[in-house]
């Protein structure tokens, strides 16, 4: 019996003035439900820069609107993939 994955990779897109960045991170999850992945991704996004946030346009504005960050994607990954990615991200 194959064990279900309880790890995910999350990709965020950041817009900071004229610059755009892509941030990748891996996370352990308590279960493999899509709703759990979404909650984890939203929590990480909201706390990405800390401090006061403004939710708008499916993302958050930080530092009085100077920085905008949104979720680009997230998906389940295997424990083996998590272990490798966790070393480098």
N, C-alpha and C positions, 0 to 999 in steps of 0.2 A: 504494500500500500504506500503510495507516494504521499509524503507530507506536503501540505499546502504552504505556499510561501507567505511569510509574514514580514517581508521587507519591501521597500519601494525606493525608486529613484524619483527625485523631484527636480524639475527644471523651472527656474524663475527667469523672467525677462525684466530688466531694469532700464529705465529711461532717465538719464541724468543730464539735463541740458541738451547739448548736441550729441551726447554719447549714449550708446546702448550697450548693455552687458547681458551676458547669460550666466546664471549661477546654477550649479548642479550640486545636489546633496543627496545622501542616502539616509534612510530612517528605518528603525525597527518598529513594527506595528503589533498591537495586541491580537489582531486577527486579520483575515484577508478580505474583509468586506470593502466594497467600493466606498460606502459611506464613511468608514474609518479612514481610508486613504484621503478622502476629501477633507475631513475634519483636521487631520494631521497637517495636510498641505496648507489649509487656511490658517491654522494656528501659527505655523512656521512663517508664513507670509506676513501675517499681522505683526509678528514680533521681529521681523527681519532687521529693521534698523532701530527698533526700540522707540520709546517715547510716544508722543501723540501721533495718531494716524487719522486720515480722512479716507473713508471707503468711497470709491467712485470708479466707474468704468471697469467693473470686474477686477479691481485691484486696490491698492492703497497708495496714497500720497504721504510722503514723509518730509520732514524739515520744511514745514509751511508750503508744501506743494512743489518743492524743488526737485524731488525724486519720486518717480512713479515705479511701482513694482507690481507685477501680476504673475499668476501661475501660467506657465507655458504648457507644461504637461506633467503627468505622473503616471507610473506604472509599476506593477509588481515585478520583483526580480527574485532570483533564487538566493538562498543563503550563501552559496559559493560566490555569486556575482557581488553580493553585498560585501563580503569579506575583502575581495579584491578592490572594489571601488572605494570602500571606506579607508583604505590605505592612501589613496591618491586624491580624494576630493576633500 
